[in-house]
Amino acid sequence: MEHIDIKHVLEKAEYLGQTVTVCGWVRTSRESKTMAFAELNDGTSLTHIQIVIDRANLEYPATALRLGTALRVVGQVVEARQGSVEINATEIEVLGECPADYPLQKKRHTLEYLRTIPHLRVRANTFNAVFRVRSVMAGAIHNYFQSRNYTYVNTPLITGSDCEGAGEMFKVTTIGYSQDYKSEEEYYADDFFGRKAGLSVSGQLEGEVAAMAFGKIYTFGPSFRAENSNTPRHVAEFWHVEPEVAFADLFDIIGIAEDMIKTIIKEVMEKCPAELQFFDKHFEKGLLDKLNALVESNFEILDYTKAIELLKESGKEFVYPVEWGSDLQTEHERYITEEVFKKPVFVINYPKDIKSFYMKQNPDGKTVAATDLLVPGVGEIIGCSEREADLDKLLDAMRVRGMNEEDYTDYIELRKFGSVPHSGFGLGFERILMYVTGVSNIRDVILYPRTVGYVR
């Protein structure tokens, strides 16, 4: 069906005075004795285009102006108030009728209500803006790595090893519930893969394999975590950006992470000004100032031990106690970023006992060359480390955790054949979207959120 994107009609002066065909859904409408007006949106722009109808000269179906109705409109583009344009309709065709009980009416709906209609909420202004920013940011991430000689790799979604070693994997099986097997070993031996398998919590281990051949790689795809956490920051299926870089230490990868964050946010600010203004107005006052400050600032680098000292000296009563050796909670992360430094902070050199087996052990024997990037308002958005390249130290870390070495044969052998210092990080895509939009619940920046007790 030949038509022009509404975004083009709104932005390109060449259409002024021309007859155009547009398609879209009715967002608002009103009628008087002689005139009728409809705001039409086709998803290409946050801004709707107004359709003006002279009722004396144009007949249209009685259902045409109902909210949610899909229309094809032919008409002349003319100047409107405040420097915009509108279309004087000469032809209106209903492509898809919408009943009067359409769930998205003119009143402003809560985000909680809109989560109950995920198939329709994308037509609301908030999600019109969210998913356009999401699309632009995804493109910006690919642009960043592709322009810097990284190889894009697709790591498997079904795996036999748990990258994080935390046991939070979804099981993959073709058998399902059965009482026909005497043991777990017998069950999995008869299953599709002949062994235990699960959905990947991270593409890192396979990404390291690729980095040992291509030097610089990145993955960008879904990860799955069966974490029983029902918070505004957790979902069971999320998107993950994971670069791995050979010949890079912890401070090299910190520099890459900072540069990437600033670059992709700049691109979103350039390409989505209307959307960010919308979020600044409706979700987080001062959002644009925050983003401008981020791209102009130098991120802080803070040792974990110093972070614990700052928290203890704060005089604040935190819900979670602060002790060396404990992981930082969101309340701790936000205090450090929002009240102490007022900008993003890389916390480095965490205790080895609270971090993953693959992180490089520091000479002190107590900490690892790891960092989390903490940002105001959200907390952690990046987990990062130099990887342990020493085979003996890697095996020791695995044995301490009781890990089955056979599940990690390929990963272990990387340390035998030409091992090099290398580093990488994981960026939670939805977390950075929350930061950039000011949307406070992760369920509202992903199309169909999967959470504890809920899948649709």
C-alpha positions as CSV (number, residue, x, y, z in Angstrom):
1,M,0.0,0.0,0.0
2,E,1.7,3.1,-1.2
3,H,1.9,5.9,1.4
4,I,4.4,8.3,3.0
5,D,5.7,8.1,6.6
6,I,4.1,10.7,8.8
7,K,7.6,11.6,10.1
8,H,8.6,12.7,6.6
9,V,5.4,14.8,6.1
10,L,6.1,16.6,9.4
11,E,9.7,17.2,8.7
12,K,10.2,17.8,5.0
13,A,9.1,21.1,3.6
14,E,8.9,19.6,0.1
15,Y,5.5,18.1,0.9
16,L,3.9,21.5,1.7
17,G,1.2,22.1,-0.8
18,Q,1.4,18.5,-2.2
19,T,-1.2,15.8,-2.1
20,V,0.0,12.9,0.0
21,T,-1.3,9.6,1.3
22,V,-0.7,8.6,4.9
23,C,-1.7,5.7,7.0
24,G,-2.0,5.4,10.8
25,W,-4.1,5.0,13.9
26,V,-6.4,7.6,15.3
27,R,-5.0,8.9,18.6
28,T,-7.6,11.6,19.3
29,S,-10.5,13.1,17.4
30,R,-13.3,15.6,17.7
31,E,-16.2,16.7,15.6
32,S,-18.3,19.8,15.2
33,K,-21.2,20.6,12.9
34,T,-19.1,21.6,10.0
35,M,-15.6,20.3,10.7
36,A,-13.9,17.2,12.2
37,F,-10.3,16.6,13.3
38,A,-8.3,13.5,14.0
39,E,-4.7,13.1,15.2
40,L,-3.0,10.3,13.3
41,N,0.1,8.4,14.2
42,D,1.9,5.7,12.3
43,G,4.7,4.9,14.7
44,T,7.4,6.8,12.8
45,S,7.2,9.9,14.9
46,L,6.3,10.8,18.5
47,T,4.4,13.7,17.0
48,H,0.9,13.0,15.5
49,I,-0.3,14.7,12.4
50,Q,-3.6,16.5,12.4
51,I,-6.2,15.5,9.7
52,V,-8.7,18.2,9.0
53,I,-12.1,17.2,7.5
54,D,-14.6,19.6,5.9
55,R,-17.8,17.6,6.6
56,A,-19.7,19.5,4.0
57,N,-17.4,18.3,1.2
58,L,-16.2,14.8,2.5
59,E,-18.3,11.9,3.7
60,Y,-16.5,9.3,5.8
61,P,-17.7,6.2,7.7
62,A,-19.3,6.7,11.0
63,T,-16.6,4.7,12.8
64,A,-13.7,6.4,11.2
65,L,-12.8,8.7,14.0
66,R,-13.0,6.2,16.9
67,L,-9.8,6.0,18.9
68,G,-7.6,3.1,17.6
69,T,-9.2,2.9,14.2
70,A,-6.7,2.4,11.4
71,L,-7.1,4.9,8.5
72,R,-5.7,5.6,5.0
73,V,-6.0,9.3,4.4
74,V,-5.4,11.3,1.1
75,G,-5.1,15.0,1.3
76,Q,-3.2,18.2,0.8
77,V,-0.4,19.2,3.2
78,V,-1.0,22.8,4.5
79,E,0.6,25.0,7.1
80,A,-0.8,24.8,10.7
81,R,-0.3,26.8,13.8
82,Q,3.1,27.0,15.5
83,G,5.0,26.2,12.3
84,S,3.7,22.7,11.9
85,V,1.7,21.1,9.1
86,E,-1.6,19.3,8.8
87,I,-3.5,17.5,6.1
88,N,-6.8,18.7,4.5
89,A,-8.4,15.4,3.8
90,T,-10.0,14.6,0.4
91,E,-10.4,10.9,0.9
92,I,-10.6,8.7,4.0
93,E,-10.6,4.9,4.0
94,V,-11.1,2.7,7.1
95,L,-8.4,0.0,7.1
96,G,-9.3,-1.5,10.5
97,E,-12.3,-0.7,12.6
98,C,-12.0,-0.3,16.4
99,P,-14.9,-0.7,18.8
100,A,-15.9,1.9,21.3
101,D,-14.4,-0.1,24.2
102,Y,-10.8,0.3,23.0
103,P,-8.7,0.1,26.1
104,L,-6.6,3.2,25.3
105,Q,-8.8,6.2,25.8
106,K,-7.9,9.8,26.0
107,K,-7.3,9.8,29.7
108,R,-3.7,9.1,30.9
109,H,-3.3,5.5,32.0
110,T,-0.9,4.3,34.7
111,L,2.0,2.2,33.7
112,E,0.7,-0.6,35.9
113,Y,-2.5,-0.7,33.9
114,L,-0.7,-0.6,30.6
115,R,1.4,-3.6,31.6
116,T,-1.8,-5.6,31.5
117,I,-2.3,-4.9,27.8
118,P,1.3,-5.2,26.4
119,H,-0.2,-5.9,22.9
120,L,-1.8,-2.4,22.9
121,R,0.4,-0.3,25.2
122,V,3.0,0.2,22.4
123,R,0.5,2.6,20.8
124,A,0.6,4.9,23.8
125,N,3.0,7.9,23.7
126,T,5.2,6.6,26.4
127,F,6.0,3.4,24.6
128,N,6.1,5.1,21.2
129,A,9.0,7.0,22.7
130,V,10.6,4.2,24.7
131,F,10.8,1.8,21.8
132,R,12.1,4.4,19.3
133,V,14.9,5.2,21.8
134,R,15.5,1.5,22.2
135,S,15.8,1.1,18.5
136,V,18.2,4.0,18.0
137,M,20.3,2.9,21.0
138,A,20.6,-0.6,19.6
139,G,21.8,0.9,16.3
140,A,24.3,3.1,18.1
141,I,25.8,0.1,19.9
142,H,26.3,-1.7,16.7
143,N,27.7,1.5,15.1
144,Y,30.2,1.9,18.0
145,F,31.7,-1.5,17.8
146,Q,31.5,-1.9,14.0
147,S,33.4,1.3,13.4
148,R,36.2,0.2,15.8
149,N,37.0,-3.2,14.1
150,Y,35.1,-5.4,16.5
151,T,33.6,-8.6,15.1
152,Y,30.0,-9.2,15.9
153,V,29.4,-12.8,17.0
154,N,26.2,-14.7,18.0
155,T,26.8,-16.9,21.0
156,P,24.5,-19.9,21.7
157,L,21.3,-19.4,23.7
158,I,21.4,-23.1,24.7
159,T,24.4,-24.1,26.7
160,G,25.8,-26.8,29.0
161,S,27.7,-24.5,31.3
162,D,26.6,-21.8,33.8
163,C,28.7,-18.7,33.1
164,E,28.1,-17.1,36.5
165,G,28.1,-20.4,38.4
166,A,25.1,-19.2,40.4
167,G,22.7,-21.9,39.4
168,E,20.1,-19.5,38.0
169,M,19.7,-21.2,34.6
170,F,16.4,-22.2,33.0
171,K,16.5,-25.9,32.2
172,V,16.1,-27.0,28.6
173,T,14.4,-30.4,28.2
174,T,12.2,-32.3,25.8
175,I,11.0,-34.8,28.4
176,G,9.3,-32.7,31.0
177,Y,7.8,-34.1,34.2
178,S,8.4,-37.8,34.5
179,Q,8.6,-40.5,37.1
180,D,10.3,-43.0,34.7
181,Y,13.8,-42.2,35.7
182,K,15.7,-43.3,38.9
183,S,18.2,-40.5,38.9
184,E,19.0,-37.1,37.4
185,E,21.8,-38.6,35.4
186,E,19.5,-41.2,33.8
187,Y,16.9,-38.5,33.0
188,Y,19.4,-36.2,31.2
189,A,21.1,-39.2,29.4
190,D,17.7,-39.8,27.7
191,D,17.1,-36.1,27.0
192,F,17.6,-34.4,23.7
193,F,21.2,-33.4,24.2
194,G,22.1,-36.4,26.3
195,R,23.2,-34.1,29.1
196,K,21.9,-31.3,31.2
197,A,21.4,-28.1,29.3
198,G,20.0,-24.6,30.0
199,L,19.3,-21.2,28.6
200,S,22.4,-19.0,28.6
201,V,22.8,-16.5,31.4
202,S,25.6,-14.8,29.4
203,G,27.5,-15.2,26.1
204,Q,30.8,-14.3,27.8
205,L,32.5,-17.7,27.9
206,E,31.9,-18.3,24.2
207,G,32.7,-14.7,23.5
208,E,36.2,-15.2,25.0
209,V,36.6,-18.1,22.6
210,A,35.9,-15.8,19.7
211,A,38.2,-13.1,21.1
212,M,41.1,-15.5,21.2
213,A,40.8,-15.6,17.4
214,F,39.5,-12.2,16.3
215,G,41.0,-10.0,19.1
216,K,38.0,-7.7,19.6
217,I,34.4,-9.1,19.5
218,Y,31.0,-8.2,20.8
219,T,27.8,-10.0,21.4
220,F,24.3,-8.4,21.5
221,G,21.4,-10.7,22.3
222,P,19.2,-12.1,25.0
223,S,20.2,-13.7,28.3
224,F,18.1,-15.6,30.7
225,R,18.3,-15.8,34.5
226,A,15.9,-17.7,36.7
227,E,16.5,-15.3,39.6
228,N,13.7,-15.2,42.1
229,S,13.8,-11.4,42.3
230,N,10.7,-9.3,41.8
231,T,12.2,-5.8,41.7
232,P,11.9,-2.9,39.3
233,R,15.4,-3.7,38.0
234,H,15.1,-7.4,37.3
235,V,13.5,-9.5,34.5
236,A,14.1,-13.1,33.6
237,E,14.8,-12.4,30.0
238,F,16.9,-9.4,29.1
239,W,19.3,-8.1,26.4
240,H,23.0,-8.1,27.0
241,V,25.9,-6.3,25.3
242,E,29.1,-8.1,25.9
243,P,32.4,-7.1,24.3
244,E,35.6,-9.2,24.8
245,V,39.0,-7.7,24.1
246,A,42.3,-9.5,23.8
247,F,45.5,-7.8,25.0
248,A,43.5,-5.6,27.4
249,D,43.8,-5.2,31.1
250,L,41.2,-3.9,33.6
251,F,41.9,-0.2,32.9
252,D,41.8,-0.7,29.2
253,I,38.3,-2.1,29.3
254,I,37.2,0.6,31.7
255,G,38.3,3.2,29.1
256,I,36.3,1.3,26.4
257,A,33.2,1.1,28.6
258,E,33.3,4.8,29.4
259,D,33.8,5.8,25.8
260,M,31.0,3.5,24.6
261,I,28.5,4.8,27.1
262,K,29.2,8.4,26.2
263,T,29.2,7.7,22.5
264,I,25.8,5.8,22.4
265,I,24.1,8.4,24.6
266,K,25.4,11.2,22.4
267,E,23.9,9.5,19.4
268,V,20.5,9.0,21.1
269,M,20.5,12.7,22.1
270,E,21.2,13.7,18.5
271,K,18.6,11.4,16.9
272,C,15.8,11.4,19.6
273,P,15.5,15.0,20.8
274,A,11.6,14.9,20.9
275,E,11.6,11.6,22.8
276,L,14.1,12.8,25.4
277,Q,12.2,16.0,25.9
278,F,9.1,13.9,26.5
279,F,10.8,11.9,29.1
280,D,12.3,15.0,30.7
281,K,8.8,16.5,31.0
282,H,6.9,13.4,32.1
283,F,9.3,11.0,33.8
284,E,12.5,12.7,35.1
285,K,12.8,16.4,35.5
286,G,16.4,17.4,34.6
287,L,17.0,14.3,32.5
288,L,18.6,16.2,29.6
289,D,20.9,18.1,32.0
290,K,21.8,14.7,33.5
291,L,22.7,13.2,30.1
292,N,24.6,16.3,29.0
293,A,26.6,16.2,32.3
294,L,27.4,12.5,31.8
295,V,28.8,12.9,28.3
296,E,31.0,15.9,29.5
297,S,32.2,14.3,32.7
298,N,35.1,12.0,33.5
299,F,33.8,8.9,35.3
300,E,35.2,8.3,38.8
301,I,37.3,5.3,39.6
302,L,36.9,4.2,43.2
303,D,38.5,1.2,45.0
304,Y,36.0,-1.1,46.7
305,T,37.8,-0.7,50.0
306,K,37.5,3.0,49.8
307,A,33.8,2.7,48.9
308,I,33.2,0.7,52.0
309,E,34.9,3.4,54.1
310,L,32.8,6.2,52.5
311,L,29.6,4.2,53.2
312,K,30.6,3.6,56.9
313,E,31.5,7.3,57.4
314,S,28.3,8.5,55.7
315,G,26.3,8.6,59.0
316,K,23.4,7.0,57.0
317,E,21.4,4.1,58.3
318,F,21.3,1.7,55.4
319,V,18.9,-1.2,55.3
320,Y,21.7,-3.6,54.3
321,P,24.8,-3.5,56.7
322,V,28.1,-2.3,55.2
323,E,31.1,-4.5,55.8
324,W,34.2,-5.3,53.8
325,G,33.4,-8.5,51.9
326,S,29.8,-7.8,51.4
327,D,28.3,-6.9,48.0
328,L,27.1,-3.4,47.4
329,Q,23.3,-3.0,47.3
330,T,21.4,-0.5,45.2
331,E,21.1,1.9,48.2
332,H,24.9,1.9,48.6
333,E,25.4,2.3,44.9
334,R,23.0,5.3,44.7
335,Y,24.6,7.0,47.7
336,I,28.0,6.8,46.1
337,T,26.9,8.1,42.7
338,E,24.2,10.5,43.7
339,E,25.4,12.0,47.0
340,V,29.2,11.6,47.0
341,F,30.4,11.9,43.4
342,K,27.2,13.0,41.6
343,K,28.3,11.2,38.4
344,P,29.0,7.6,37.2
345,V,31.5,5.7,39.2
346,F,33.6,2.6,38.4
347,V,34.1,0.6,41.7
348,I,37.1,-1.6,41.3
349,N,38.9,-4.5,43.1
350,Y,36.0,-6.3,44.7
351,P,36.6,-9.2,47.1
352,K,37.1,-12.4,45.2
353,D,34.6,-14.3,47.2
354,I,31.7,-12.3,46.0
355,K,32.7,-12.3,42.3
356,S,32.7,-14.9,39.6
357,F,35.4,-17.6,39.1
358,Y,36.7,-16.2,35.8
359,M,37.9,-12.9,37.2
360,K,41.6,-12.2,37.4
361,Q,43.0,-12.6,40.9
362,N,45.0,-9.6,42.2
363,P,48.4,-10.0,43.8
364,D,46.9,-9.4,47.3
365,G,45.1,-12.7,47.2
366,K,41.9,-11.2,48.5
367,T,40.5,-9.2,45.5
368,V,39.9,-9.5,41.8
369,A,40.5,-7.1,38.9
370,A,36.8,-6.4,38.5
371,T,34.6,-3.4,38.3
372,D,31.0,-2.4,38.3
373,L,29.9,0.9,36.6
374,L,27.4,2.6,38.8
375,V,25.2,5.4,37.6
376,P,22.9,7.8,39.4
377,G,19.3,6.8,39.6
378,V,19.8,3.2,38.5
379,G,22.9,1.7,40.2
380,E,24.9,-0.9,38.4
381,I,24.6,-1.0,34.6
382,I,27.9,-2.7,33.7
383,G,29.8,-5.6,35.2
384,C,33.4,-5.8,34.0
385,S,36.6,-7.6,34.7
386,E,40.0,-8.7,33.4
387,R,39.7,-12.4,32.9
388,E,41.9,-14.9,34.7
389,A,44.5,-16.0,32.0
390,D,46.5,-18.2,34.4
391,L,45.3,-21.8,34.1
392,D,46.3,-22.9,37.6
393,K,44.6,-19.9,39.3
394,L,41.5,-20.5,37.1
395,L,41.3,-24.1,38.1
396,D,41.8,-23.3,41.8
397,A,38.9,-20.8,41.7
398,M,36.6,-23.4,40.1
399,R,37.5,-26.1,42.6
400,V,36.9,-23.7,45.5
401,R,33.4,-23.2,44.1
402,G,32.8,-26.9,43.5
403,M,32.4,-26.5,39.8
404,N,32.5,-29.4,37.4
405,E,35.5,-28.9,35.2
406,E,34.2,-31.1,32.4
407,D,31.4,-28.6,31.8
408,Y,34.1,-25.9,31.0
409,T,36.6,-27.9,28.9
410,D,36.7,-25.5,26.0
411,Y,37.1,-22.5,28.3
412,I,39.9,-24.2,30.3
413,E,41.7,-25.1,27.1
414,L,41.8,-21.5,26.1
415,R,44.4,-21.0,28.9
416,K,46.6,-23.8,27.4
417,F,46.8,-22.7,23.8
418,G,48.2,-19.1,23.4
419,S,46.5,-17.5,26.4
420,V,46.7,-13.7,26.6
421,P,45.6,-11.0,29.0
422,H,42.0,-10.1,28.0
423,S,39.1,-8.3,29.5
424,G,35.4,-7.7,28.9
425,F,32.1,-6.4,30.3
426,G,28.4,-7.0,30.2
427,L,26.0,-4.1,29.7
428,G,22.4,-4.7,30.6
429,F,20.6,-3.1,27.7
430,E,17.4,-2.4,29.5
431,R,19.3,-0.9,32.4
432,I,21.0,1.7,30.2
433,L,17.6,2.4,28.6
434,M,16.1,3.1,32.1
435,Y,19.0,5.5,32.7
436,V,18.6,7.4,29.4
437,T,14.8,7.6,29.5
438,G,14.2,8.1,33.3
439,V,11.7,5.2,33.2
440,S,12.0,3.6,36.6
441,N,10.7,0.1,36.0
442,I,12.5,-2.3,33.7
443,R,9.2,-3.9,32.7
444,D,8.4,-0.7,30.8
445,V,11.5,-0.7,28.5
446,I,11.0,-4.2,27.1
447,L,8.2,-5.4,24.8
448,Y,7.0,-8.4,26.7
449,P,8.6,-8.6,30.2
450,R,9.2,-12.0,31.7
451,T,9.2,-11.9,35.5
452,V,8.7,-14.3,38.5
453,G,5.3,-15.9,38.1
454,Y,4.4,-14.1,34.9
455,V,4.8,-14.9,31.2
456,R,2.4,-14.0,28.4
